[in-house]
Amino acid sequence: MMASSYTYPLVKIEPPGPKAREIIEKHKKFVATTTHDPQNLPLVIERGEGAWLVDVDGNVYLDFSSGISVANLGYPTHPEVKKAVLEQLEKIAHAAGTDFYNPYQVKLAEKLVSIAPGDFSKKVFLSNSGTESIEAAIKLVKSSRNKHYFLAFIGAFHGRTMGSLSFTASKPVHKKRYFPMMPGVVHVPYPNPYRNPWHINGYENPGELVNRVIEYIEDWIFGHFLDPGEVAAIVFEPIQGEGGYVVPPSSFFVELEKLAKRYGIVLIDDEVQMGLGRTGKMFAIEHFKIKPGIITLAKALGGGVMPIGATIFRSELDFPEPGAHSNTFGGHALASVAALKTIEIIEQILPRIASLERILREELQELKNKYESIGDVRGLGLAWAIEFVKDRTTKTYNPDVRNRVLREALEKGLVLLGCGKSTIRIIPPLVITEDQLRTGLEILSEAIRKSL
Ligand SMILES: Cc1ncc(COP(=O)(O)O)c(C=O)c1O
């Protein structure tokens, strides 16, 4: 896609090299502890180009992480986004978008409304991150429905602020020490075809798995302790991201939508990680043919340049009066322009995802056939995962192998990220070329072979 100066990764100095080590040390001293893994991923990024990343010691890597699905348009900035942003900088960047009006956020909101599934009237709340887009969704349903219970799924990730954190359920560390969170959230099993409480093979029996989850909600949750009339919303990821890139059976959301309609429950579709072309469609939920009342976006929306979140919602759920919800940076002119251009470019590049997906599907299946330690491969579009197990029968998680693969791949010039308990995710920028994708997959195969 984009012209690039690199054809193959080049790791001259084992990461972390001397410059990287110095920065990591200083980082530890001055920057808060977040999610870094200095053992397996000691990568100190200096710059990027297309699907390539260059570290501070001059090592060149292929990127299969997209900065956690933010850099969907590659690095450093897509030329058209850059042009739009530079032009906007000459006009105004921050125009106090929640106190004063500006045309830039209006254009973005109009575009988001036009592309989001659902032939009904919609509006948009603009923010700065994924977690904020979820917070807004919570407040929209609470204020418009006057109901305060929610359903969410085990394995979910929706953010780390106290509202969104109450839905997050992928790793205990996220919630440990933070009790109490927002009350009223009940978690139910996600229809994970590979691992689920009923030990159903969801690839062979998708309908049975979907029925079990729907029955669980109706018979066990609604039947025993939660009046469905009091449930405001069901919050879900169309494909679970941090929880392990879990793709549910194709009929799941149709059944969930039927259930939601039966009881007047709003569906909140969190597309923060899977939205904006990642799965080969603009919104991942388009694969599943339903029309949620609320959709949240962030990550890739700012084209890798600006942090921005968006909550797209049915107009009837709007906040009741000025001041009921707002923020400082929402409707930021520069972020809005970057987002609008980003969406336009994603619309243009969407058709190329299908052929890249085919390569991933075939190559990853081959890896599974080759290595017993791979329990499952799954994905859609350019959102794929490999789950490592100690034994295919018991499906015991194998985080050690997963971590070695991350480290080996990095040393060979491929940047990967983990997710779930023993899974790696494969999420290259959407602008990656077929050759680059194949090169990355060869390195991945070699890294797995060496890690076993
Ligand atoms: C599905 C999903 N929702 C919400 C969030 C939170 O987004 P942020 O980190 O921008 O707050 C994430 C972050 O990874 C996510 O993957």
Ligand as a Chemical Component Dictionary entry (heavy atoms), coordinates in Angstrom:
data_LIG
# 
_chem_comp.id                   LIG 
_chem_comp.type                 NON-POLYMER 
_chem_comp.pdbx_formal_charge   0 
_chem_comp.three_letter_code    LIG 
# 
loop_
_chem_comp_atom.comp_id 
_chem_comp_atom.atom_id 
_chem_comp_atom.alt_atom_id 
_chem_comp_atom.type_symbol 
_chem_comp_atom.charge 
_chem_comp_atom.model_Cartn_x 
_chem_comp_atom.model_Cartn_y 
_chem_comp_atom.model_Cartn_z 
_chem_comp_atom.pdbx_ordinal 
LIG C1 C1 C 0 -13.297 -3.306 23.798 1  
LIG C2 C2 C 0 -12.653 -2.213 24.579 2  
LIG N1 N1 N 0 -13.435 -1.325 25.217 3  
LIG C3 C3 C 0 -12.912 -0.319 25.930 4  
LIG C4 C4 C 0 -11.546 -0.167 26.047 5  
LIG C5 C5 C 0 -10.984 0.958  26.842 6  
LIG O1 O1 O 0 -10.392 1.885  26.004 7  
LIG P1 P1 P 0 -9.332  2.942  26.559 8  
LIG O2 O2 O 0 -8.109  2.196  26.940 9  
LIG O3 O3 O 0 -9.138  3.887  25.407 10 
LIG O4 O4 O 0 -9.976  3.599  27.715 11 
LIG C6 C6 C 0 -10.698 -1.064 25.410 12 
LIG C7 C7 C 0 -9.242  -0.967 25.528 13 
LIG O5 O5 O 0 -8.484  -1.827 25.193 14 
LIG C8 C8 C 0 -11.260 -2.122 24.650 15 
LIG O6 O6 O 0 -10.506 -3.021 24.022 16 
# 
loop_
_chem_comp_bond.comp_id 
_chem_comp_bond.atom_id_1 
_chem_comp_bond.atom_id_2 
_chem_comp_bond.value_order 
_chem_comp_bond.pdbx_ordinal 
LIG C1 C2 SING 1  
LIG C2 N1 SING 2  
LIG C2 C8 DOUB 3  
LIG N1 C3 DOUB 4  
LIG C3 C4 SING 5  
LIG C4 C5 SING 6  
LIG C4 C6 DOUB 7  
LIG C5 O1 SING 8  
LIG O1 P1 SING 9  
LIG P1 O2 DOUB 10 
LIG P1 O3 SING 11 
LIG P1 O4 SING 12 
LIG C6 C7 SING 13 
LIG C6 C8 SING 14 
LIG C7 O5 DOUB 15 
LIG C8 O6 SING 16 
# 
